[in-house]
Amino acid sequence: MFRVVFAALLLFSAAAPAVTLEALQQRFAGQPVVRANFSQIREINGMAQPLKSSGELLIARENGLWWHQAKPFPMTLVLDDTRMVQVMNGQTPQIVTKESNPQMFQFNHLLRALFQADREVLEQNFRLDFQDEGQEKWRLVLTPKTSPLDKLFNSLTLTGATWLETIQLRDRQGDNTLILLSNQHATPETLTDDERQRFVF
C-alpha cells in the first residue's frame, strides 16, 4: 500500500525551459486537478516473474488522491487529510483514521505534504538530488532520512519532462517497483460530478 500511495501522491507536472525544482513546484501549485493512467511493474527478490498492474489515478488538491487499479484485480484507494480508504474486489471499505492508526495518519500527513510539493517538508524527510538533464528532462532522487521512510525505502526516483513520467522505488528488501504514467492531463480544472463521487464513502 505504501508504494502505491507514494507513487500516486508524488504525481506533479513540470517544466519550464530552465528546469528547476522550484519550477516544478510552481507548475504543480497551478494545477488543481491532475489525471493519468498508470502501469506498474514490481520485481520482488526471489520471484522469477515481475508482478504487473494497471489502472488510473486522479489527484485533486481540495479532495485528495483517488487511485484505481483495474488489473489484475479491482482495487480502489482514496486518501485525504483525515483518512485512508481502501476497497478491494467490491468488499466493505477499510478505513484508517488518526484514532485507529496514529502512525499511519502521520504517514498520510507526510504524503499530503508531498502532494502539495512542500519543499520544507521534503527537505525535513529526504535528501534531495535534483538534476536538469537537458531538453526539458529532469530527475529527482529522494533519499529518506527519517523513520519510518528510511526503514521502507532506499530511494525514490522521479523522472519526466512536461509531465512526471516514471517513478522508481527501491526498498530495503531488495525489491524494485517501476511505475509508468501516461495520458496525463489537467483539464478540466474542476472535478466532474462523477469524479467528485469517487471521494465519497
C-alpha positions as a Markdown table, in Angstrom:
| # | Residue | x | y | z |
|---|---|---|---|---|
| 1 | Met | 0.0 | 0.0 | 0.0 |
| 2 | Phe | 2.8 | 2.4 | 0.9 |
| 3 | Arg | 4.3 | 2.1 | -2.6 |
| 4 | Val | 1.0 | 2.7 | -4.3 |
| 5 | Val | 0.2 | 5.8 | -2.3 |
| 6 | Phe | 3.7 | 7.3 | -2.5 |
| 7 | Ala | 3.7 | 6.7 | -6.2 |
| 8 | Ala | 0.4 | 8.4 | -6.8 |
| 9 | Leu | 0.8 | 11.3 | -4.3 |
| 10 | Leu | 4.2 | 12.3 | -5.9 |
| 11 | Leu | 2.5 | 12.9 | -9.3 |
| 12 | Phe | 3.2 | 16.5 | -10.2 |
| 13 | Ser | 3.9 | 18.0 | -13.6 |
| 14 | Ala | 6.8 | 20.0 | -15.0 |
| 15 | Ala | 8.5 | 22.0 | -16.5 |
| 16 | Ala | 10.0 | 25.3 | -17.8 |
| 17 | Pro | 12.8 | 25.7 | -20.4 |
| 18 | Ala | 15.3 | 26.0 | -17.5 |
| 19 | Val | 14.1 | 23.2 | -15.3 |
| 20 | Thr | 14.4 | 23.7 | -11.5 |
| 21 | Leu | 12.7 | 22.1 | -8.5 |
| 22 | Glu | 11.1 | 25.5 | -7.8 |
| 23 | Ala | 9.7 | 25.5 | -11.4 |
| 24 | Leu | 8.1 | 22.1 | -10.8 |
| 25 | Gln | 6.5 | 23.2 | -7.6 |
| 26 | Gln | 5.1 | 26.3 | -9.1 |
| 27 | Arg | 3.6 | 24.3 | -12.0 |
| 28 | Phe | 2.1 | 21.8 | -9.6 |
| 29 | Ala | 0.6 | 24.5 | -7.4 |
| 30 | Gly | -1.1 | 25.9 | -10.5 |
| 31 | Gln | -2.9 | 22.7 | -11.4 |
| 32 | Pro | -5.8 | 21.9 | -9.0 |
| 33 | Val | -6.6 | 18.6 | -10.7 |
| 34 | Val | -4.4 | 16.0 | -12.5 |
| 35 | Arg | -5.5 | 12.8 | -14.1 |
| 36 | Ala | -3.3 | 10.0 | -15.5 |
| 37 | Asn | -3.2 | 6.3 | -16.4 |
| 38 | Phe | -0.5 | 4.1 | -14.8 |
| 39 | Ser | 1.1 | 0.7 | -15.3 |
| 40 | Gln | 3.2 | -0.8 | -12.5 |
| 41 | Ile | 5.9 | -3.4 | -12.7 |
| 42 | Arg | 7.2 | -4.8 | -9.4 |
| 43 | Glu | 10.2 | -7.0 | -9.3 |
| 44 | Ile | 10.3 | -9.0 | -6.0 |
| 45 | Asn | 13.6 | -10.5 | -4.8 |
| 46 | Gly | 13.3 | -14.3 | -5.2 |
| 47 | Met | 10.5 | -14.3 | -7.7 |
| 48 | Ala | 11.2 | -15.2 | -11.4 |
| 49 | Gln | 8.4 | -13.1 | -12.9 |
| 50 | Pro | 7.5 | -9.5 | -12.0 |
| 51 | Leu | 4.1 | -8.5 | -10.8 |
| 52 | Lys | 2.2 | -6.2 | -13.2 |
| 53 | Ser | -0.8 | -4.0 | -12.6 |
| 54 | Ser | -2.5 | -1.0 | -14.3 |
| 55 | Gly | -5.3 | 1.5 | -13.8 |
| 56 | Glu | -5.9 | 5.2 | -13.5 |
| 57 | Leu | -5.5 | 7.9 | -10.9 |
| 58 | Leu | -6.9 | 11.3 | -10.0 |
| 59 | Ile | -5.3 | 13.9 | -7.8 |
| 60 | Ala | -7.5 | 16.9 | -6.7 |
| 61 | Arg | -5.8 | 19.5 | -4.5 |
| 62 | Glu | -9.0 | 20.1 | -2.5 |
| 63 | Asn | -10.1 | 16.4 | -2.3 |
| 64 | Gly | -7.1 | 14.2 | -2.2 |
| 65 | Leu | -6.0 | 11.1 | -4.2 |
| 66 | Trp | -8.1 | 8.5 | -5.9 |
| 67 | Trp | -6.1 | 5.5 | -7.2 |
| 68 | His | -8.0 | 2.8 | -9.1 |
| 69 | Gln | -6.2 | -0.4 | -10.1 |
| 70 | Ala | -8.2 | -2.2 | -12.8 |
| 71 | Lys | -5.8 | -5.2 | -13.5 |
| 72 | Pro | -5.1 | -7.8 | -12.4 |
| 73 | Phe | -8.0 | -7.3 | -9.9 |
| 74 | Pro | -10.1 | -4.2 | -8.9 |
| 75 | Met | -8.7 | -2.2 | -6.0 |
| 76 | Thr | -9.5 | 1.4 | -5.1 |
| 77 | Leu | -7.6 | 3.7 | -2.7 |
| 78 | Val | -8.8 | 7.1 | -1.5 |
| 79 | Leu | -6.6 | 9.4 | 0.6 |
| 80 | Asp | -7.4 | 12.8 | 2.0 |
| 81 | Asp | -6.4 | 14.8 | 5.1 |
| 82 | Thr | -8.3 | 12.8 | 7.6 |
| 83 | Arg | -8.4 | 9.2 | 6.4 |
| 84 | Met | -7.3 | 6.4 | 4.0 |
| 85 | Val | -10.0 | 4.2 | 2.5 |
| 86 | Gln | -9.3 | 1.0 | 0.6 |
| 87 | Val | -11.8 | -1.0 | -1.3 |
| 88 | Met | -10.8 | -4.4 | -2.8 |
| 89 | Asn | -13.0 | -6.5 | -5.1 |
| 90 | Gly | -16.2 | -4.8 | -4.0 |
| 91 | Gln | -15.7 | -5.7 | -0.3 |
| 92 | Thr | -16.5 | -3.5 | 2.6 |
| 93 | Pro | -14.2 | -0.4 | 2.7 |
| 94 | Gln | -11.3 | -0.5 | 5.1 |
| 95 | Ile | -10.9 | 2.9 | 6.7 |
| 96 | Val | -7.8 | 4.2 | 8.5 |
| 97 | Thr | -8.1 | 7.4 | 10.7 |
| 98 | Lys | -5.9 | 9.2 | 13.2 |
| 99 | Glu | -7.8 | 7.5 | 16.1 |
| 100 | Ser | -7.5 | 4.0 | 14.6 |
| 101 | Asn | -3.8 | 4.2 | 13.5 |
| 102 | Pro | -1.9 | 7.3 | 14.6 |
| 103 | Gln | 1.3 | 6.2 | 12.8 |
| 104 | Met | -0.5 | 5.7 | 9.5 |
| 105 | Phe | -2.1 | 9.1 | 10.0 |
| 106 | Gln | 1.3 | 10.8 | 10.4 |
| 107 | Phe | 2.4 | 9.0 | 7.3 |
| 108 | Asn | -0.6 | 10.3 | 5.5 |
| 109 | His | 0.2 | 13.8 | 6.6 |
| 110 | Leu | 3.7 | 13.5 | 5.0 |
| 111 | Leu | 2.1 | 12.2 | 1.8 |
| 112 | Arg | -0.2 | 15.3 | 1.7 |
| 113 | Ala | 2.9 | 17.5 | 2.0 |
| 114 | Leu | 4.4 | 15.6 | -0.9 |
| 115 | Phe | 1.2 | 16.1 | -2.9 |
| 116 | Gln | 1.5 | 19.8 | -2.3 |
| 117 | Ala | 5.2 | 19.8 | -3.2 |
| 118 | Asp | 6.1 | 21.3 | 0.1 |
| 119 | Arg | 9.8 | 21.9 | -0.2 |
| 120 | Glu | 10.3 | 22.5 | 3.5 |
| 121 | Val | 8.7 | 19.1 | 4.5 |
| 122 | Leu | 10.5 | 17.3 | 1.7 |
| 123 | Glu | 13.8 | 18.6 | 3.0 |
| 124 | Gln | 12.9 | 17.5 | 6.5 |
| 125 | Asn | 12.3 | 13.9 | 5.5 |
| 126 | Phe | 14.5 | 13.4 | 2.4 |
| 127 | Arg | 17.9 | 14.3 | 0.9 |
| 128 | Leu | 17.0 | 15.8 | -2.4 |
| 129 | Asp | 19.1 | 15.4 | -5.6 |
| 130 | Phe | 17.5 | 17.3 | -8.5 |
| 131 | Gln | 19.1 | 17.3 | -11.9 |
| 132 | Asp | 18.3 | 19.1 | -15.1 |
| 133 | Glu | 19.1 | 16.6 | -17.8 |
| 134 | Gly | 18.6 | 18.9 | -20.8 |
| 135 | Gln | 15.8 | 19.2 | -23.4 |
| 136 | Glu | 13.3 | 19.9 | -20.5 |
| 137 | Lys | 14.0 | 16.5 | -19.0 |
| 138 | Trp | 14.6 | 16.2 | -15.2 |
| 139 | Arg | 15.3 | 13.7 | -12.5 |
| 140 | Leu | 14.6 | 14.0 | -8.7 |
| 141 | Val | 16.1 | 11.4 | -6.3 |
| 142 | Leu | 14.6 | 11.3 | -2.8 |
| 143 | Thr | 16.6 | 9.5 | -0.2 |
| 144 | Pro | 14.7 | 9.0 | 3.1 |
| 145 | Lys | 16.4 | 10.3 | 6.2 |
| 146 | Thr | 13.6 | 9.9 | 8.8 |
| 147 | Ser | 11.6 | 7.0 | 10.2 |
| 148 | Pro | 9.6 | 5.1 | 9.0 |
| 149 | Leu | 10.6 | 6.0 | 5.5 |
| 150 | Asp | 14.2 | 5.1 | 5.9 |
| 151 | Lys | 13.1 | 1.6 | 7.1 |
| 152 | Leu | 11.0 | 1.1 | 4.0 |
| 153 | Phe | 12.9 | 2.7 | 1.1 |
| 154 | Asn | 16.4 | 3.1 | -0.1 |
| 155 | Ser | 15.4 | 5.7 | -2.7 |
| 156 | Leu | 12.5 | 7.1 | -4.8 |
| 157 | Thr | 13.4 | 8.4 | -8.2 |
| 158 | Leu | 11.1 | 10.6 | -10.3 |
| 159 | Thr | 11.8 | 11.5 | -13.9 |
| 160 | Gly | 9.9 | 13.4 | -16.5 |
| 161 | Ala | 9.7 | 16.3 | -19.0 |
| 162 | Thr | 6.5 | 18.1 | -19.5 |
| 163 | Trp | 4.9 | 15.7 | -17.0 |
| 164 | Leu | 6.1 | 13.2 | -14.5 |
| 165 | Glu | 6.7 | 10.0 | -16.5 |
| 166 | Thr | 8.3 | 7.4 | -14.3 |
| 167 | Ile | 8.6 | 6.6 | -10.6 |
| 168 | Gln | 11.1 | 4.1 | -9.4 |
| 169 | Leu | 11.0 | 2.8 | -5.8 |
| 170 | Arg | 13.8 | 0.8 | -4.3 |
| 171 | Asp | 13.0 | -0.7 | -0.9 |
| 172 | Arg | 15.0 | -2.2 | 1.9 |
| 173 | Gln | 14.1 | -5.8 | 1.0 |
| 174 | Gly | 15.8 | -5.5 | -2.4 |
| 175 | Asp | 12.5 | -5.2 | -4.4 |
| 176 | Asn | 12.2 | -2.7 | -7.2 |
| 177 | Thr | 8.9 | -1.0 | -8.3 |
| 178 | Leu | 8.6 | 0.9 | -11.6 |
| 179 | Ile | 5.5 | 3.0 | -12.3 |
| 180 | Leu | 5.0 | 4.4 | -15.8 |
| 181 | Leu | 2.5 | 7.3 | -16.2 |
| 182 | Ser | 0.7 | 8.1 | -19.4 |
| 183 | Asn | -2.2 | 10.2 | -20.7 |
| 184 | Gln | -1.6 | 12.9 | -18.1 |
| 185 | His | -4.0 | 15.9 | -18.4 |
| 186 | Ala | -5.1 | 18.7 | -16.1 |
| 187 | Thr | -8.3 | 19.8 | -17.8 |
| 188 | Pro | -11.0 | 20.3 | -16.9 |
| 189 | Glu | -9.6 | 22.1 | -13.8 |
| 190 | Thr | -12.5 | 21.2 | -11.7 |
| 191 | Leu | -13.9 | 17.7 | -10.9 |
| 192 | Thr | -16.9 | 16.4 | -12.8 |
| 193 | Asp | -19.8 | 15.1 | -10.9 |
| 194 | Asp | -18.7 | 11.5 | -11.4 |
| 195 | Glu | -15.2 | 12.3 | -10.2 |
| 196 | Arg | -16.5 | 14.0 | -7.1 |
| 197 | Gln | -18.4 | 10.9 | -6.2 |
| 198 | Arg | -15.2 | 8.9 | -6.2 |
| 199 | Phe | -14.2 | 10.6 | -2.9 |
| 200 | Val | -17.5 | 9.9 | -1.2 |
| 201 | Phe | -17.6 | 6.9 | 1.2 |
